[in-house]
Amino acid sequence: MRVAMYYNNNDIRIKDIPIPQIGYGEILVKIMASGICGSDVMEWYRIDKAPLILGHEIAGEIISVGEGVDRYKEGDRISASHHVPCNTCHYCLSDHHTVCDTLRRTNFDPGGFAEYLRLPAINVDSGVYLLPDEVSFEEATFIEPLACVLRGQRRSNLQPGQCILVLGSGIAGLLHIQMASILGAGCVVATDLVDYRLNAAQRFGADIVIHGQNDVPERLREVNSGRLADLVIICTTAKKAVEQGLKSVDRGGTILFFSPTDKGVTIPLSINDLFFRNDITLTSSYAGSPADHIVALKMIRNRKIHVKEMITHRLSLDEIGLGFQLVAEAKESIKVIIEPHSLLPPL
């Protein structure tokens, strides 16, 4: 089968490797669509593990089931989680599934940027989601990122009527904007450095957009009756955005760190100003629980969250280098989908 082997963001090679052999409790999936995640182009995080086959936002069709699999059959349309928790440890029982040791060890074989992948038995048991007819393969690639957003907003305790500031209007930011609107936010404000993405933020529900080079706290006070944001959601790796976020949260508010920064970034914090005097909560969120994935699929099916309109590029496996370039540049693209079984158009 053909796979995209990642060496760095500018060096992704199409190679042929054997189709994985499945064993007891496992299934083989033909990948029909695989989204490029912002974490896929986080080069400092990937480079030491290269070469490797990335891709975790997948959807496809089961073409073979191993002995012992009775919940799924050949021909089923599915999405799946690449990391799955054990559901029995201290962390899982405390609703912290995403820090479970098992979740950190599990993965696809080999990855979503391939024509086929093997789902290990634990993934089959805890991380497969049957797709209803109303959900296309490309829409199903949003299940994983939307699950992450669901968990993040649950952890940040978003309340109806609040002023929400979303820093960064890429795919994560746009999903947060839609979700905050659904949950009854009083006002959703979005920022970015790219006009294309600010326009997208408005299309997907932001009440107000602010260019990231402006004085964001000052503009917030102008549009929010003199107050800052009740909840700040940081959806960008930029250090400046983190600094803006710390200055843009109101007394008694919350900052959700939804994206990692570049490697080694640190920010000085005033304990007295943030916590002792102003009662600010800092929290973070990584990944999503199995329940979050199920809710995400239902929201996509019911068109509560509009995801198809976010797809800006559909590329073949041979074009994955272009896809990585688009996502890394973060300019005039939103969601880039790789279709491993599509072919390059004729010249």
N, C-alpha and C positions, 0 to 999 in steps of 0.2 A: 504494500500500500504506500501511498505518497503522504509525506508528512512535511511540516515546516519546522526545520531545526533552527532554534534560536542560538546565536552566538553573541550578538549585541543588537542594539536597535537598528543599526545600519547593515547588519550581516545576518540575514535569515535565508537559509538554503533549503531548497526542496530536495528531499532525499527519499529513497525507497527503503523500507524496512518490512520485515514480515508482519502479517496481520497477527495480533495477539491471540493466543490459544486460551480458551476459557476452561475453567474447572468447575467443581461442584459449587452451586449457588451463585454462579456468575452469569453475566450476559454480555453479548457482543453487540455494539451499537454502531450503526452507520450514521456518521455525523452529517446532518443536513445544513446546520447553521451553527456558527460559533462566534460570539462577540469578542471584540478586542477590548479588554478592560484597561483602565488607566494604570492599574498595577502591573500589567504586562509590559508596559514601556518604562517602568521605574527601574532604570538600568542598574543603578547602584545596588539594588536589591537582588537583581537577577544574575549579574555578570559572574559572580563567584561560583554559581551553580551551572553555568553554561558549559557545554551545549546541552540544551534541553528542549522539550516540546511543550509549549505553553497552551493555554486555552482552557477556561473553566466555565464559561457561560455558554452551555451547549444545549442543543436539541437534536433529536434524530429518531431513527427507527430501529427497533430491535430486530436483528437478523438471525440471532442464535441464542438459545437459552441453555444453561448448563443443567445437569441433573440436580434435582432438589428445588428448582425454581418453579413455583406453581402460581404465583401472583401475576406473572407477566408471560407473554407469549410472543412468538415471531410476528412481526407486523405492527406491534404496538408502537404508537408515537409517544415519546417520552422526553422529559428533561431530567437532569440529575445533578446532585450535589457532588462536588469533587472532594470536599472535606465533610465528614460526618462524625457526630459525637457518639459516645458510648451510651448515653442516656441513663447511666446508673451511678456515676461517680459523684463525689461531693459537689463539683462544679456544675454538672448537669442538673442535679437535684436542687441546686440553688439558683437555677435559671441563668447560669453562666455557661451555656453549652459551648460557646465559641472559644473558651479557654481550656476546654477538655483536652487531655493529653492524646486521646484517641483521635480527636478531630485534627490535631496538628500532625499526626502521622499518616492519615489516610489521603488518597489521591486517585486520579484516573491513571490508566495505563493505555497509551503514553500521555495523552493530552488532547484537548479539543481541536487543535490545529492539525488534524490528521483525518484521513478518510474513515477510519474505524477506531474505536477504543473499547477496551475491556473494562467493565465495571466489576470491581471486586465484590465478594459476597456481602461484606459489611455495608457497602454503598447500596447494593441491591436491597438489603434489608431495611435501611434507614434513610435512603436518599434518592429514591426514584419517584417521579411524579408523572402520572399518565396525563397526556394532553387531550383536552376535549376538542371536538372538531372545530369549535369556534376560535381556537388559538393556533395560529400558524407557527411553523418552526422558528421563523425569525422573531416573532413576538415572544416565544418561549425563552429566548436568550436573555430576556429582561427579568426572568424570575429571580435569579441569584442577586443581581444588583438591587432590585426592588426589596427583596428580603432583608438586605443589609440596611436599607433606608428605614424599613419598618422597625427593625430593632433599634436603630439609632434614635428615632423619634420617641419610641417607647421609653428608652433609657433617659431621654432628656425631659420627659414628662410634659410634653407640649400640651397646652390648655387652650380651649376655645377663647377667642378674643385677644389673644396675645399678639404682639408685634414680633414677627420672625425675620431675622436677617440671615440670608444665605450668601456666603462669600464664595464665589466661584460658580459659574453657570455652565459647567460641563454636564455630562450625563447624570452624575450623582446630584449636582445642584438642581438640575431640572426635575429630577424625581422627587427631591425634597420639597421643591416649590409646589408641585402638584399634591403631594401628600399633606403638606401643611394646610393647603387650601381645603382639602377634603375634611381634615380634622377640625376645621372651623377657625383657623387663624384670623385675627382681626385685620391684619395687614401683613403682606409678604413683600419684603424688600430684597432685591438681588443685586449682586455686583459682579463685574468681570472687567478684564482689560481689553476684551475684544468686542467690538460693536455687534458682530454677527451673533455672538452668544448672548449679549444683552437683549437683542431682538428676540432670540429664542426664548429667553426668560419671560418676556412679556407675552409671547404666544402661549406659553404653558402655565400662565397664571400669576406671574409676579405683578403686584399692584404698582410697584415703583422700582425702577432700575437706577443704579448709580454707577458711573464709571469708576473703576478701582483706583484711578489716579486722583480722584477728588478726595476732599476731606469727608470721609464716610460718616464719622460720628456727628459732624456738624450738619450734614445733609439729613441724617436720621432725625435729629432734633427738629429740623424744619418741617419734616413731613409727619412727625409723630407727636405733635403737640408739646414739644420741648423735652420729650423723653427719648431714651435710648431703647434698644431692643430687649424684649423679655427673654428671647432665646436667639443665640447666635450659633449658626451651623457653619463650620469651616470645611469647605469642600475643595480645597486647593492645597498644594504642597508649599506655596509661597510663604516665606517668613513674614513678608510685609502683611499678608492677609491675617496671619496669626496676631500680629501686633495691632492691626485694625480691629480684630475681633475683641481683643482685651480692652480696647478703648470704647467699644460700641455696645457693651452689655450694660443694662440698667441695674440699679440696686435690686437685689433679690433675684436677679436673673441667672441664666444658665448658658454656658458655652459648651457646645458639642464639638469635639475634635473628631471629625469624620474621616479626614485624610491624614496619612503620615506626612511628615516633612521630608526634605532631602536629608541625607545621612549627616548626623552630627549636629543638627540645628538645635540650639538651646535658646530659651527666652527667659530673661530675668523677671521674676514676679514679686510684687509687693504684697507680702502676707497681710499687712494691716489694711491696705486700700482695697484689696480684692475680697478678703475673707472676713477679717475682724470687723471692719467698718461697714462693708457693703453687702455681705452675705451672698457672695457670688459662688455658684456651683460650677466646677469644671468636671466634665465627664467625657468619655470616649466610647466608641463602639466599633467592633470589628466583626465582620461577617454577619450571618443570620442563622437562627435556629431552624430545625426542621419545620416547626410550626409556622415560622415566618415565611418559609418557602411556600407552604400550602396556602397561606393567606394571600401572598403575592400572586400566585397563580389564579386564585379566585378573583382578585381585583382586576387582573389583566383580562380574564374571561368576561367579566361583567362590564368592561370598559370604564371602570372607575378611574383607572390610570391610563392615559393614552400613550402608548409606547411606539406603535408603528410609525407615527408621525416624527419620531425622533431619529429614525434611521436615515442617514444621509448618504451612506455608501454601502453597496453590496458588491463584494469582490471575490474573485476566485482564489484558490490556494496559491496560484502562481503570482497573484498580485498582493500577497500579504505584506511584502516590503513597503508598498505604497500605503497600505493600511496602517502599519506601525508608524510611518512618517506622519500621516494625518493625525493620529492620536497623540503622538509625541509633540507635534507643533501646537495642538489645541487651539486652532484658529477657526477655519471654516469647515468644521465637521462636528457632528455630535456623536452619533453611534455608527460605528463601522462594523459590518457583519461579514465574516468569511464563510463562503459556501464551498466546502472542500470538493464537492462532486460537480460543481459547475466548471465550465471551460472558458478559457479566454475567448473573447469575441474574435472573429476572423479579421485579419488586416484588410 
